[in-house]
Amino acid sequence: MHTSTDVLFEPFRVKSLALPNRIVMAPMTRTFAPEGIPGTANAAYYRRRAEGGVGLILSEGTVVNRPSSRNEPGIPFFHGDAALSGWKHVIDAVHQAGGRMGPQLWHTGSTVGMSGWQPAKPVESPSGLLAPDQPRGIEMSDEAIADTIAAFAQAAADAKRLGFDTIEIHGAHGYLIDEFFWSGTNRRGDRWGGASIKERSRFAAEVVGAIRAAVGTEFPIILRVSQWKQQDYSTRLAETPDLMADWLQPLVDAGVDILHCSQRRFWEPEFPDIDGENGLNFAGWAKKLTGAATISVGSVGLSGEFLKAFAGESSTTVGIDTLLTRMERNEFDLIAVGRALISNPDWTNKIHQGDTANLKGFSAGELAELV
């Protein structure tokens, strides 16, 4: 058993982003933004986590300026004067508490929200598919693709202008960017498709490149990626390290500074047939293959994994020895914590103080309020 958590509290820096520790608040959809506008409750929610010691806060997914870019009505916008004014209050509150924060920029593609809500206009995706052989919405035209890339770039420029410390692009979990990656939903025959994962990474690389041009060289860009999709938990974009390099290296070359590598359980090895049951996880392999800094994430400090939380399953607290071991061997650079920070806004401070006895488990009912 580890007696020290010091490895979690080492400073970290990439470009203009200087963090006091290695703990990141994971982006978690909360749907508490009426009319897409974050208000005082949202600002207070994020401020409490900054006061609780989190090194970097990543916001819930907040959508770019495209028709039908969100799949629930309470998801916040990151466009329009009212929403951007709301986000200005959020970042100011976080900074006043000594925190650092980036918005997660999002387009939900053809996915369906938990409530079944339907947007007024058709959803868009690479090939008009929700999943293999499941049509939904419309196939994006070249004009729509260009406008979407521009919308991501504008949102990133607005984030920098408002004073955010970084941005994260949501390229995971079966949403729009991930639908371009996945052969099951990208059946295009033009430059935005292709038989290989490297070819299907072009759209994401263009988004990254446009953002880099909009924010300059020193503003850090984070990209969230995953193998699994909400449409199919078992699917994998890259079955081998070589394929993973084909997928991720073009994105790093385009300007990504940090890869946020989402797993359902962070301790699971990505390629156990190569390095065993205690081998590198997804973030570990991504760092090894690309040289980029990485964030790992997936059920940190809790007994159950996060997907089951949406079905009403609660989780008890568990130790973080495995996390500390992997951090000490420099497998990845940062660790994102999700539901444990909903239950415990001061989770980071309690871990630092060794006060784990007073950490609360996660109750699914806590998703129903913003505290």
N, C-alpha and C positions, 0 to 999 in steps of 0.2 A: 504494500500500500504506500502511496506517495504521501509524504509529510509536508511537501511544499508545492504551492501553486505558482511559484515565481515565473515559470515559463509563460504563463498566461498574461503576465503583467510586465512583460518587456515591451518597450516602445517599438513602433513600426512606422516606417516612412516610405512612401512612394510618390515621387514628384512633389507636388505642393501639399499633399495630404500627410500630416503628421499625427499619429495616434498614440495615446498614452498606454494602451494595452492591446491585446490581440483578440478581444471579444467584440463581436459584431451582433447587433440586433438584426435578425433575419427579417426580410420583408414578409408580412403576413396580411392577407386580404381581410379587411374588417367591415367594409361597406357601411361606414358611418359618415358619409359625406353627402348630405341632401343636395340634390341638383348638381352633384359633382364638385361641390365647393367645401374644402376643409374649413372648419370653424374653430372656436376657442377650445372645444372639447378635444379635437384632434391635436392642437398645439400642446395642450396640457398632457395628453397621453404620451407624446414623444418627449416632452420635457422631463417627465417623471423618470423615463429610462435613462436620459442623460444624467440626471441627478443621481441615479442608481449606479453610475460608474461605467456604463457601456462605452467602449472605445469609439465605435462607429455605429450610427443608426442608419439602416436602410429602410426607407418608407415602404408602406404597402404599395402594391402596384398602382400606378397613376397613369391614365391613358393619354396617348398622343392625339393630335387633332385630325382624326379620321372618322368618317361615318361608321357607326357600329363598332367602335374600337373597344367597347367594354361589354361584359356579359351579365352585369348586375347593375341595378339603378343607383346603388349607393357607392359605387366605385368613384374615387375622385378623378377629376380632369387635371391634366397639366397643360392647359391652354385656356385662353380667355382671361380677360382682366380680373373677373371675380375670383376664379379659382387660383390664379397666380398670386393675387393679393392675399388669399388665404394661406397659400404656401409660404409667402413672405413672413407672415406671423408665426408659422411653424418653425422656420429656420431661425428666426430671431429668438424665439423662446428656447430652442435647443442651444444656441450659442450663449445666451444669457446664463444657462446652466453649465456652461463649460464643455458642451458636447460638440460632436462633429456629425454631419449627416449628408446623405445623398438620396434623391428620389429614385425610385425604381420606375423606369419608363417602359410602358407596356402597350401592347395591342393584343387583344384576346383571340383574334382570328375567328375561326368558325366554331370555337368551343361554346358549350352551353353552361350557364351558371347553375349554382345549386338550387336556386328558387324556380328555375324554368322561365324566368322573365325573357321576353323577346324584344330586341331593339326595333325601332320603327323602320329602319332600312335593312336590306339584306346584308348578312355578314359576308366578309370577304376572306379568301385564303388562296394559296398558290393554285389549287386546281378545283376549287369548289367542293372540297371534301372535308368531312369531320374526322374520318378515319378511313382505312382502306375499304373501298366499296360502300361507303356511307356518304352520299351526297348531302351537302348542306351549303346554302348560300351561293355565292358567285365566284368564278375564277377572276383573279386580279388581272387587269389590263396592264400594259406597259406604263400607261399614264398613272394608274392607281399605284403601281409599285414606286414610280418616281415620286409621287406625292407623299407616299408613306415614308420613304427615306428622308424626304425634306421635313416631314412632321417630326420625326425623331430628332433630327439635327436642330430644329427650332426649339424643341422642348429642352434639349441639352443646353443650348445657348441661353434660354430663359433661366434654367437652373443656376448656371454660373452667374448670370446677372443678378439674381435674387440673393446670392451669397452662399449657396450650397457648396460643400467642400468636395463633392464628387458626384457622379451619377452612375446608376446601374441600369443596363439594358436587360430586359427580361427576354432571354432566348431559350427558355426551358419549358418543360411540363406540357408540351403539346399546344402552346399558344402560337401566334402567327409566325414569329421567326423560327420556332422549332418546327412548324409545319413545312417550312422550306427545307430544313435539314432532312426531314424524314421522308424516305422513299414512299412510304404508305400514303402520304398526303401531298407529295410533290410529284406529279406525273407530267410536268411541263416538258415540252420538247425544245424550248428556246434557251437562251443564255441563263435563265433563272432556274432551270432544272438540270437534269443529267443523271447518268447511271451511277456516278460516284459521289461519296459524301463531300469530297473536295469541291466538285462542281456545284453541289447544292448548298454549299457554304457561301456562295457568291452574294446572295441577298444580304446576309448578316454582315459580311465584310464591307459591303457598300454602305450599310447603315453605320457601321463603326467608322469608316473613312469619312463620311459626311459629318458625323459628330466630331471627329478629331479636327476637321477643318473649321468647325463652328466654335470650338472651345479652346483651340490653341494647343501647344505642345506640352504644357506643364500641368494641365488639368487632368486628373486621373479618370480613366474609364474602366468600369467594372462590367463584366458580362456574365450573367447567370446562364448556366447550361446544365442539361441533365441527359442521361441515357433514357430513363423511363418517361412515359407520357401518361397523362390522365386517361387517355383513350386506350392505353395498353401498358400496364405496369411492367410487363415482362420484356418489352421491346428494347433493343439496344442499337444505337446508331453506329457504334464502333465495337466490333467483336475482338479486335486485336489492337495492340499498341500502335502499329503502323497506321491503321485506320483512324485511330484517335488523333494521331499527329496530322493526318490529312485533313481532319475536321477542324482541329483547334489552331494549328499553326497559322493558317491564313488569317484568322481572326486576330491573333496576336500581332502578326505582321501589319495588319490594317490599323492597329492602334490600341488594342486592349492591353491594359496594364495589369489587371487582376481578373482571373477566372474564378467565378463563384460556382463551385461544382456540387450540385444538389444530388444527394442520395437519400433514400428513405431511412437508412441506418448508416451513420458515418463510419462505423467500425468495420463494415464489410469490405473485403478485398475486391478490387476491380477485376483482376486477372489472376485468380488463385492457382490456375494451372501453370502460371509462370513463376510466381514468387510465394505461393503457399497461402494457408488460411490466415496468416498474420501479415500478408503482403500489403503493398500500398493500396490505399483506397483511391477513389476517383480523383480527388484533389491531388493526391500524391503522384499519381501517374501523369496528370495534366502538368504539374510543375516539372516533373522529370523530363517530359517530352518537349515542352515548349520553352522552359526557362522563365515563364511568367510567374508572378506571385499568385497564390491560390488561397481561396476561402473554402473550408470544408463545412458541411452542414448535414444534419439528419438525426433527429431524436436525441439531442444532447441533454444529458442530465435527467432523462425521463424513461420510464419503463416501456411505454407504448410509442408507436410511431404516429406521425402527425396525420396521415390520411384517415386513420381510424377516429381521430378526434372529431371529424366532420360527421361521423356516424354516431356521435354521442359518447365515445369511449374516453374515459378519464385515464390519467397516468399518475403513478407515484414517482417520487424522486429516486434516483439511483446515483451511485458514485461516478466520479469522472476520471478514475485511474487510467482507463484506456485512452481517453483524450490526452491526458498529461504525457503518457508514454509516447504517443504519436507526435505530439508537439515537441517533445524533447529530442526526438530523432529528426526533427526538422522536415517532417513529411509534408506539411503544408504550413502556411504563414499565419492564417487567421481562422478563427472558428466562429460560425454563426449560431446563435441561440434563438430559438423561436418561442414555443409555447411556455417554456420555463420563465420567460420574461413577461408573459401575460400574467401568470400567477404571481410572479415576484419581480416587480419593477426594479428592485434593488438586488437582484440575483448576483450581479457582478461584485458589488460591495460585500455581500455576504460570503461569496466564494473567497474573496481576497482576505477577509477577516477570519476565515475558517469557521464561520457560523452556519454550517450546513444543517445543523439540527433544526434551525428555524425556517428552512426552505419549505414551501408548500408544494404539494403535488398539483398537477393540472386537472381542473374540472372542465369538462366540455361546456358546461353552462356559462363559463366565463367568456365564451365567444359572443354571447348575447348582449354584452355591454362593453363600453369603452372606458376602462379605468386605468 
